[in-house]
Amino acid sequence: MSNKRLIIGTTATTFKSGGIPSFINELKTRSDYQDSVFLEWNKSCKPNEINFGYITSNKFLKFIITQIKVFICCLKFRNIEVHSIRTGFIALILFKKKCSFFYHGPGFQEYAVEGASMITKIIIYIIESLCLSKLNKYFTASNFFKYRLRENHGIPLNNIFVIRPALSINRESYLLKLNEKLKKCRNTNIIKCIICRRLIQRVGILEFIDEFEKIENNQKFEINIVGHGPLSNEINLKCRNLKNVIFHGELSNESRDELYSDSLLNIVPSTHLEGLGMVILEGIKHGSMPLVTNCGGMPEYLNELNVGKVFDDSKGIVTNLDIDLIINELEKQKQII
């Protein structure tokens, strides 16, 4: 039996923006995760990775086959860390004594925000409670979710540990890229922005578009929306009526990164249950300044990184959209360096 730690991710493809796959990719760079083996979906396997691969499009069969693979892998490791209840269900039920859980948010509350029925919410809560009881340790990426985990499931705070995907940023690179894009912006008189999320209710994109429509002179902005989800069609229809709001749908990593590299502002207008906001880190790497709502763990993360700006809500972001935001950010970063 291996003494290495088995990290159970998800069967979601890693090119999807944000979420658990992106989070785990960042964990792989941390020194305390170097002696780990990662079980997840991958395009190609490295020595420390086990690939779920393509299983089937049938959800029930996919779940059964996934659980069999998880069970077999769990037999080979003494230490297991699960990041998804759906993927790691069998591990959380049968291997509790050697199992830890990385809490990425309350599933039953997210279902509530997305409009699920009361029966569905109760079932999800029961499953979540059953899976999260009596585990070895608990991890989360923000103090916001640390306290939410205690409130929802009674987990003692001294058994919940906060682990960030990144404790610092390449500030010089961020400053250089942001400055270059500002020069380009002054030549074109267009401030390019990006919103890159899974398109569900709680990420607040519909609310942002509604507020954006109301402001005067919004022609000087170009809003690029990237992602896929239940709200794809509704957001696409809204964007068709706005010349400077462009809906791209789901993109490859390369195409998405090109948009990040061309965008001055990375807007994250979440309204509920935002543990950290991995897209914040994705944008910073490409020199996009994060503008976020005061939601979940995002304010504490931006405060730690000393980057970007927090607003109360989408209206606050929209009414403050201006080139002065970038100028002030550049001055702040220069002072830090």
C-alpha positions in Angstrom: 0.0 0.0 0.0 1.4 3.4 -1.0 2.3 6.0 1.6 1.6 8.7 -1.0 -1.6 10.8 -0.8 -4.3 10.0 -3.3 -6.1 13.2 -4.5 -9.5 12.4 -6.0 -10.6 15.2 -8.3 -13.5 15.1 -10.8 -14.4 13.5 -14.1 -14.9 17.0 -15.5 -12.5 17.9 -18.4 -9.7 20.2 -17.2 -10.2 22.7 -20.0 -13.3 24.0 -18.3 -12.6 27.4 -16.7 -12.4 27.7 -13.0 -13.9 25.1 -10.6 -12.3 22.0 -9.0 -10.1 21.0 -12.0 -8.4 24.4 -12.1 -8.1 24.4 -8.4 -6.3 21.0 -8.4 -4.0 22.1 -11.1 -2.9 25.0 -8.8 -2.4 22.6 -5.9 0.0 20.5 -8.0 2.4 23.5 -7.8 2.5 23.5 -4.0 5.4 21.8 -2.2 3.0 20.0 0.2 1.3 18.3 -2.7 4.4 17.1 -4.5 4.2 13.6 -2.9 0.6 13.0 -4.2 -1.1 11.0 -6.9 -4.0 12.7 -8.7 -7.0 10.8 -9.9 -9.0 12.9 -12.3 -9.7 13.5 -16.0 -6.5 14.4 -17.9 -5.6 14.7 -21.6 -2.4 12.8 -20.9 -1.1 11.2 -17.8 2.1 12.2 -16.0 3.8 9.8 -13.5 1.8 11.3 -10.6 -1.6 11.1 -12.4 -4.2 8.5 -12.9 -6.6 9.2 -15.7 -10.4 8.6 -15.5 -10.4 9.0 -19.2 -13.6 9.1 -21.2 -16.1 6.7 -19.6 -19.6 7.1 -21.1 -22.1 9.9 -21.7 -24.7 7.9 -19.7 -24.7 9.6 -16.3 -25.8 6.5 -14.3 -23.2 4.2 -16.0 -20.6 6.9 -15.6 -21.2 7.1 -11.9 -21.0 3.3 -11.4 -17.8 2.9 -13.5 -16.3 5.9 -11.7 -17.0 4.5 -8.3 -15.4 1.1 -9.2 -12.3 2.9 -10.3 -12.2 5.0 -7.2 -12.7 1.9 -5.0 -9.8 0.1 -6.7 -7.5 3.1 -6.3 -8.5 3.7 -2.6 -7.3 0.1 -1.8 -3.8 1.1 -2.8 -3.3 4.2 -0.7 -3.1 4.9 3.0 -4.1 8.6 2.7 -7.0 9.9 0.6 -8.1 13.5 -0.1 -11.5 13.9 -1.9 -12.5 17.1 -3.7 -15.9 16.0 -5.1 -18.7 14.1 -3.3 -20.1 12.8 -6.6 -16.7 11.5 -7.8 -15.4 10.3 -4.4 -18.6 9.0 -3.0 -17.5 5.5 -2.4 -14.2 6.7 -0.7 -16.2 9.0 1.7 -18.5 6.1 2.6 -16.1 3.1 2.8 -12.7 4.6 3.6 -13.6 7.3 6.2 -10.7 6.6 8.6 -8.1 7.4 6.0 -10.1 10.0 4.1 -10.0 13.8 4.2 -12.3 16.1 2.3 -11.6 19.4 0.5 -14.8 21.4 0.9 -15.6 23.5 -2.3 -19.0 24.6 -1.2 -22.4 23.4 0.1 -24.1 21.4 -2.7 -27.6 21.6 -1.2 -27.4 25.4 -0.9 -26.2 25.7 -4.5 -29.1 23.6 -5.7 -31.4 26.0 -3.7 -29.9 29.0 -5.5 -30.4 27.3 -8.8 -34.1 26.7 -8.1 -34.2 23.0 -7.1 -37.2 21.6 -5.4 -37.3 21.2 -1.6 -37.2 17.4 -1.9 -34.0 17.6 -4.0 -32.4 20.0 -1.5 -33.2 17.7 1.4 -31.8 14.6 -0.4 -28.6 16.4 -1.3 -28.2 17.7 2.2 -28.6 14.1 3.7 -26.1 12.7 1.2 -23.6 15.6 1.9 -24.0 15.1 5.7 -23.5 11.3 5.4 -20.4 11.7 3.3 -18.8 14.4 5.5 -19.3 12.8 8.9 -16.4 11.4 10.9 -13.6 12.0 8.3 -9.9 12.4 9.1 -9.5 16.1 8.2 -11.3 18.8 6.4 -9.8 21.4 4.0 -11.2 24.5 2.4 -9.8 27.4 0.4 -11.4 30.3 2.4 -12.4 31.2 5.9 -15.8 31.9 4.5 -16.3 28.2 3.6 -14.6 27.2 6.8 -17.3 28.7 8.9 -20.0 27.6 6.5 -18.8 24.0 6.9 -19.1 24.3 10.7 -22.6 25.9 10.4 -24.0 23.4 8.0 -22.4 20.2 9.4 -21.1 20.9 12.9 -17.5 20.2 12.0 -15.2 21.6 14.7 -13.1 24.6 13.5 -9.9 23.1 14.8 -10.3 20.2 12.3 -10.8 22.5 9.3 -7.7 23.8 7.6 -7.6 26.6 5.0 -5.3 25.9 2.0 -5.0 28.5 -0.8 -4.2 27.4 -4.4 -1.6 30.2 -4.5 -0.2 32.4 -1.7 1.5 34.9 -3.9 1.5 36.2 -7.5 4.2 37.2 -10.0 3.6 40.9 -9.3 6.2 42.1 -11.8 4.7 40.1 -14.6 1.2 41.2 -13.7 2.3 44.9 -13.6 4.1 44.6 -17.0 1.2 42.9 -18.8 -1.4 45.3 -17.3 0.7 48.3 -18.3 1.0 47.0 -21.9 -2.7 46.5 -22.2 -3.4 50.0 -20.8 -1.2 51.5 -23.6 -3.2 49.5 -26.2 -6.5 50.6 -24.6 -5.5 54.3 -24.9 -4.8 53.8 -28.6 -8.2 52.1 -29.3 -10.3 53.9 -26.6 -11.9 50.5 -25.9 -11.6 48.9 -22.4 -11.8 45.2 -22.9 -13.3 43.0 -20.1 -13.8 39.3 -19.6 -16.3 37.3 -17.6 -15.2 33.6 -17.6 -17.5 31.3 -15.6 -19.7 28.3 -15.5 -23.0 29.8 -16.5 -25.3 29.2 -13.6 -27.5 31.5 -11.5 -25.2 32.2 -8.6 -22.4 33.7 -10.7 -24.4 36.8 -11.3 -23.8 37.3 -15.1 -27.5 38.1 -15.9 -27.5 40.7 -13.1 -24.3 42.3 -14.4 -25.7 42.5 -18.0 -28.8 44.2 -16.7 -26.8 46.8 -14.9 -24.4 47.3 -17.8 -27.3 48.1 -20.1 -28.3 51.0 -17.9 -25.0 53.0 -17.9 -24.3 55.8 -20.4 -21.4 55.6 -22.8 -21.1 51.8 -22.4 -19.8 51.8 -26.0 -16.2 52.4 -24.7 -16.3 48.9 -23.1 -16.2 45.5 -24.7 -17.5 42.7 -22.4 -16.5 39.1 -23.4 -18.4 36.3 -21.8 -16.9 32.9 -21.8 -18.4 29.7 -20.4 -21.1 27.1 -20.6 -24.0 26.0 -18.4 -27.7 26.0 -17.9 -28.0 29.8 -18.6 -26.0 29.6 -21.9 -29.0 30.2 -24.1 -30.5 33.0 -22.0 -27.2 34.8 -21.8 -26.6 34.4 -25.5 -30.0 35.9 -26.3 -29.3 38.9 -24.1 -25.9 39.5 -25.7 -27.4 39.5 -29.2 -29.1 42.8 -28.3 -25.9 44.4 -27.2 -23.2 45.3 -29.7 -20.4 45.4 -27.2 -21.3 42.4 -25.1 -20.0 39.3 -26.9 -21.0 35.7 -25.9 -18.3 33.2 -26.9 -19.6 30.1 -25.2 -17.2 27.4 -24.1 -13.6 27.8 -25.4 -10.4 25.8 -25.4 -7.7 26.7 -23.0 -5.8 28.5 -25.7 -8.7 30.6 -27.0 -9.7 31.5 -23.5 -6.2 32.5 -22.5 -6.0 34.7 -25.6 -9.1 36.6 -24.4 -7.6 36.9 -20.9 -4.4 38.3 -22.5 -6.4 40.9 -24.4 -8.6 42.0 -21.4 -7.8 44.7 -19.0 -10.5 43.8 -16.5 -11.5 40.4 -15.2 -15.0 40.7 -13.8 -16.4 38.2 -11.2 -19.9 39.4 -10.3 -21.0 36.4 -8.1 -24.0 36.7 -5.9 -23.9 33.5 -3.8 -21.5 30.8 -2.5 -18.2 31.9 -4.0 -15.6 30.0 -2.0 -12.6 31.6 -3.6 -13.0 32.3 -7.4 -10.3 30.4 -9.3 -10.9 32.7 -12.3 -9.3 35.5 -10.3 -6.0 33.7 -10.3 -6.4 32.7 -14.0 -6.9 36.4 -14.9 -4.0 37.7 -12.9 -1.6 35.3 -14.7 -2.6 37.1 -17.9 -2.5 40.6 -16.5 -6.2 41.1 -16.1 -7.2 43.2 -13.0 -9.9 41.4 -11.0 -13.1 43.3 -10.1 -15.2 41.2 -7.8 -18.4 41.4 -5.7 -18.3 41.2 -1.9 -19.2 37.5 -2.1 -17.8 34.5 -0.2 -14.1 34.2 0.1 -13.2 36.5 -2.8 -12.6 39.7 -0.7 -10.3 37.9 1.7 -8.3 36.4 -1.2 -7.9 39.7 -3.0 -6.9 41.3 0.3 -4.2 38.7 0.9 -2.8 39.0 -2.7 -3.2 42.8 -2.5 -4.6 43.0 -6.0 -7.8 44.1 -7.7 -10.9 45.8 -6.2 -14.0 44.6 -4.3 -17.5 46.1 -4.8 -20.8 45.5 -3.0 -22.6 44.1 -6.1 -22.8 44.2 -9.9 -24.2 47.7 -9.8 -21.1 48.8 -7.9 -18.8 47.2 -10.5 -20.7 48.7 -13.5 -20.9 52.3 -12.1 -17.2 52.3 -11.4 -16.0 50.9 -14.7 -13.4 53.4 -15.8 -9.7 53.6 -17.0 -8.9 55.2 -13.6 -9.3 51.7 -12.0 -6.4 50.4 -14.0 -4.3 53.5 -13.4 -4.8 53.2 -9.6 -4.1 49.5 -9.7 -0.8 50.1 -11.5 0.3 52.7 -8.9 -0.6 50.4 -6.1 1.4 47.5 -7.6 4.4 49.8 -8.2 4.4 50.8 -4.5 4.3 47.2 -3.4 7.2 46.2 -5.6 
